Amino acid sequence: MPQTQHTATPASGPSPSPSPSPAASPSSASSSAPTEADLLDFVRRKAADTALIDSLPLDPEGRTWVRLDGPGGSEAWLIGWPPGTGTGWHDHAESFGAFATARGSLREHSLAVRLPAGGWKNLELADGVDRGRELPAGRGRAFGRHHVHEVLNESHAEHAVSVHAYYPPLPLIRRFSRTGAVLRLEQVERPEDWQ
């Protein structure tokens, strides 16, 4: 079967804001869904919690992670990154989120483009969609739905530790490979694959 090829062009304007969820309705104000700002505040507070950060077992060979209780029903993780490790290119489906570096430094490469939801295997990216940022200890960032990125610990000697939160809890993660301007869908992971 031939593979469909799409061209992704830069996203225009800000990321769409999350749609209201039933938990955020006026009749249930006591259990409202968190916002991107709430998640960013949460990951920054947890990243500053030295006792929590010290509790994460670090493995010199691979990433380690511990599930945390996130605000408002969000999914949260404490993650350890050995030198030279990373996530590879991926997205978080319909979830928005935030992460903050607690120790070391992380590098994020991201795409300023909204990918089609499905029906493609290879995607040619337009010029000007690449973004990059360094997130040293104490820095964090929030992101909207459909955010495509990779996160790396580029240090050759130092572990990094970070805190991540997503809402709604991740329904899936799409993993991609990238060669030049071509992004290729490689795998779809579901919660049972990482929990």
C-alpha positions, 0 to 999 in steps of 0.5 A, spaced: 500 500 500 502 506 498 504 511 503 501 518 504 505 524 504 503 530 507 507 537 507 506 540 514 506 548 514 508 552 520 502 553 525 499 560 525 497 564 531 497 561 538 496 554 540 488 552 541 486 553 548 484 547 551 476 545 550 472 545 557 471 538 560 465 536 564 470 537 570 471 544 569 463 546 568 460 551 573 456 546 577 463 542 579 467 548 580 471 544 586 474 539 581 476 543 575 481 541 570 488 544 571 490 549 566 497 549 562 499 554 568 496 550 573 501 544 570 507 549 570 506 551 577 505 544 579 512 542 576 516 548 578 514 546 585 515 539 585 522 540 581 524 545 587 522 539 592 529 537 594 527 531 598 523 529 592 528 529 587 533 526 591 528 520 592 529 518 585 533 512 583 538 514 578 540 508 573 547 510 569 544 506 563 537 508 562 532 513 564 528 512 570 521 514 572 516 515 578 509 516 577 506 522 582 500 525 584 498 531 579 493 536 580 486 535 578 487 528 575 493 530 571 498 525 570 505 527 572 512 523 572 519 525 576 524 522 570 531 521 571 536 522 565 543 519 564 548 523 560 546 522 553 539 520 553 533 523 550 526 521 548 526 521 541 521 525 537 514 524 539 507 528 541 502 527 547 496 526 542 490 531 545 494 532 552 497 539 554 502 539 559 508 542 562 515 540 564 521 543 569 528 541 570 530 540 577 537 538 576 542 538 570 540 541 564 535 539 558 535 541 551 528 541 547 527 541 540 520 542 538 516 543 531 511 549 530 506 545 526 500 541 528 500 534 525 495 531 522 491 526 526 492 520 522 492 517 515 500 519 514 506 515 515 511 520 512 510 528 513 515 533 509 516 539 514 516 546 511 522 551 512 521 555 519 518 550 523 524 548 528 524 551 535 529 549 540 531 551 547 535 550 553 532 548 560 537 548 566 535 547 573 529 551 575 526 553 568 520 550 565 515 550 560 508 549 558 505 546 551 499 546 548 495 540 545 499 536 539 506 539 541 511 535 537 518 535 541 524 531 543 527 532 550 535 531 551 540 531 556 546 533 552 551 532 558 556 527 557 557 527 565 551 529 569 544 526 570 538 531 569 532 530 573 525 533 571 518 533 573 512 532 567 505 533 568 499 532 562 492 533 562 488 529 560 492 523 562 496 521 556 491 517 551 497 515 547 504 517 545 506 517 537 513 516 536 517 519 530 523 518 527 526 524 523 531 525 517 532 532 514 525 535 513 521 528 513 518 526 519 516 518 519 511 515 524 514 509 527 510 507 533 504 508 537 504 507 545 498 506 549 498 507 557 499 500 558 506 500 555 509 505 560 505 504 566 
